[in-house]
Amino acid sequence: MDKDQEDKEEKDQFEEMIQGLIDNKYGCSNNFIDLSTVTGLRDNIERENQSGNLQVSGTGNKQDYQQNALIRGDKIKWIDEKSVNQFEMIYNKKVGNFISHLNKTCFTSIKSFESHYANYEPKSFYKRHLDQFKNEKGRKYSIVLFLNQDWQAEDGGLLSLYPEGSAQQDISPIGGRMVFFQSDELEHEVHPSFTRDRRSIAGWLKD
């Protein structure tokens, strides 16, 4: 595929997510990242998990931070924005391109983003919540990239979205799928996986 075709496909993905946000309060793009990169990112989180480098997650920030497995049970590792890992570089570049497109076409004022790997062991979950901190309003949009291979309905692990005034939306965490929504507006929930670890990257676009 030549660069013009790649650029067009990328733009179409970005527009698909933006239009979904406008129409349904969330955007979704399958195959947002190519399969080889998804595999590389999944290998990264698996390696970090086996090495004991994932940290138990918490809720809140700064003085409000707390760990509570009854609310949230994933383990995380932040991704360096200047990472030299080849797969993290591809991910960071793609998200950067999406931010540029958002700022240019939707007049948003996104200046940065942050992301972390999230590993949910079987039966772990994240109860319904918003991504916006009460004492910090910098997160404007949330993104979730799923890294799971051959995920099936019986595996569980759905991401449920709760748009105000609309029906609950359940999204299967299929590898390569990206979900995009406003951090301070759309409540969402991660349901338990029944069979195996559920892996993803969660990110936030900030002004």
N, C-alpha and C positions, 0 to 999 in steps of 0.2 A: 504494500500500500504506500502511495506517495504521500508527501507531507501535506499537500492540499487536501487530500481525502481524509487523512488523519485529523487535520484541523476541523474539517466539516463535521466529522463524526463526533469529535469532542464538543463542538459547539451545540450539536443536536442533543447530546446528553445533558449539557448544562441547561438548555432551553426546556427540555423535558422536565427536569427537576423544578425549575422556576415556575413553569406552567402548572405543575402539580401543586406547588405551594399556593399559587393564586386560586386554583379551583377547589382544592381539597384540604388546604392547611398543611399539606406535606407533599414533598416530591420524592420520587423513587425512580432509580435508574438501575436496571440489571446490567451486568457486565461493565460497570463503571471503570473497573480496573481489569486489565487482561489477566487471564487465568494463571500464567506463569508468575506474575507479580503477586497475585493472591496466594499462590502456593508458597512463594518465598516469604511473604509476611506471616503466613501461618507457621512455617518452619521457624521463623524468628521467635514467635510467642511460645511455641512448644519448647524450643531450646531454653529460653529464659525461664520458663516454668520448671523444667527439669533441673535447672541450675539453682533454683531457689531465689531468683531475682525478681519475682513478682511480689508486690506488696498488697496486704489486705486493704481493701478500699474503705472509704468512709463517706459520711455525708457532711455537708456544710463546708465552710472554709475558714481558715485562720481561727478566731476565737470560738466559732461555732462548730468546728470540726469534731466529729465523733465517729467511732466504729460501732456498728450495730448490725449483727448478722440477721436480725429479724426484719431489717429494712433492705439491706444490700449485702450480697455475698460474693461479689466478684473479686478477683485479684488483678492488679494493674501494673503497668510500667509505662512511664511517659516516653514519648518519642521526641528525640532531639530535633529541633528545626534545622540544625546544621549537620544532621546525621550523614555519615559517609557509607552506611549500608546501602547497597544498590537498590533494594526493594523499598526501603524507607525514603530514599531520594526520589524514586518514581512517584510514590504516594504524595510526598510533600509538594512535588512539582505540579501534580494534577490538581491538588487542592488549591495551590497558589494560582493556577490558571483559572479555576472556578471562581475564586475571589475576584480576580481581575475582571472576569466576565460580569459578575454581579455588580461590581462597582461601576462598570462602564454602561451596562444596559439598564440597571435598576436604581442607579444613583445611591447605592448603599455606601457606607463609609467604613468598610471593613479594613482594618490596618494589620491584623495579625490573626493567627490561629494557634491552637494547642490541641494535641491529640495524645491519647494513651491506648495501649493494648488493654483489652479486657478479657479475662478468662473466667468463665462460669463453669465450675465443676457440676456434675449431675446433682440436681435438687437445689442448687443455689439460684438466686433470683434477685430482682431489684423492684421493690414495690413502686406503685404509681407515684410519680413525682414530676416536678418541673426542673429544668436544668439551670434556672436563674437563681443565683444566691440572693438572699434578702439584703445583704449589706454590700453587694458588689454587682453592678448592672452591666458589666462589660460584655457578657456573652449575648450575642444577638441571634445567631443561628447555630443549631446543632446538626452534626452529621454523624452517621453510623455506617461503617463499611464492614460487612460480614465476611468472615474468612473461612467458613466451614465448607468441607468437601462432601458432596453427595448427601446433603442434609435432606431427611425425609420427614413426613408429617408425624410419624410415630416418635421421632426424636424430641418433639416438643420445642421448648425454647423460643416461642413466638415473641415478637415485639408487638405489643398492643399500643395503639395510639388512640387518644380520646379527644377528637376535635369537638370544641364547644358547639352544641346545637346539631351535631351530626352523629351518625352511628360509629361505634367502635370499629377500628380498622386493625386487623391482625396480619402481621407480615412475617413470613418465614425467613429465617436468617441464612439464606442461600449465599454461598460464596460469590463475591464480586458485586453483590447488590449494595447500592448506596441509598440511604434514606436521609432526607433533609427537611428541617422544620425550624420554626422560631423557638428559641430557648425559653422565652418568658411566657409563651402562650400555649404550647401544646403539652399537656400531661401525657406521660407514657409509662410503660411498665415492661420489664423483662420477665417472662415466665420461666419456670424451671425447665432445664433439659432433663429428659428421662434416661438417656442412654449413654451419653458421652459429653466431653467438655464442649462448651459452646464458645467460639472465639470471634472476636470483632475488634475494630478500632473505633473508639468514640472520639469525636472532635468538636471543637467550638470555634466559630468565627467571631472575632471580637473587634469592637470599634475602639 
